[in-house]
Amino acid sequence: MLRLSKKADYALIAMKHLAVRGERSSSSAREIAELYDIPIELMAKVLQRLVRGGLLASQQGTRGGYQLGRVPAQISVADVIQAIEG
């Protein structure tokens, strides 16, 4: 059985959330954390790792947030775990 860390699990939740919302839509770390009852600090760290891994793009400002860095079909579960776990 494959066991995922909390960070990897939260990363998959965030990626699914953003994929369902659509490629042009963005969400804040706070929005995702509150929706899934995840600590905001941990979600922010997870999202930052996904940005560094090239899976997400981030934009600052009032209309900022996180959005997918690639087309959803080009992102695998392995990509997400690799970005989080190294």
C-alpha positions, -999 to 999 in steps of 0.1 A, spaced: 0 0 0 12 35 -9 13 59 20 14 96 13 26 123 36 1 150 47 19 175 24 16 152 -6 -21 146 3 -28 183 6 -9 190 -27 -31 165 -45 -62 181 -30 -51 215 -41 -42 204 -76 -76 187 -80 -93 218 -67 -75 240 -93 -81 215 -121 -118 214 -115 -120 252 -114 -105 255 -149 -73 266 -164 -80 303 -163 -93 304 -127 -71 310 -97 -76 304 -60 -58 318 -29 -41 296 -4 -66 308 22 -96 298 0 -83 263 -6 -72 258 31 -106 269 44 -126 249 19 -108 216 29 -101 224 65 -63 225 61 -40 248 82 -33 279 60 4 279 68 8 244 56 -12 249 25 8 280 16 41 260 19 26 232 -2 15 256 -29 49 273 -29 66 239 -35 43 232 -64 52 266 -79 89 258 -76 82 224 -92 65 241 -122 31 227 -116 15 259 -105 19 296 -113 13 323 -87 2 359 -91 3 385 -63 -22 412 -58 -59 415 -52 -67 393 -82 -38 370 -75 -37 335 -64 -25 301 -77 -35 285 -110 -23 255 -129 11 259 -146 2 233 -172 -28 217 -189 -44 193 -163 -39 163 -187 -1 169 -186 1 167 -148 4 133 -132 1 122 -96 38 113 -97 46 149 -108 28 162 -77 45 138 -53 79 145 -68 74 182 -64 65 178 -27 87 149 -16 117 155 -39 
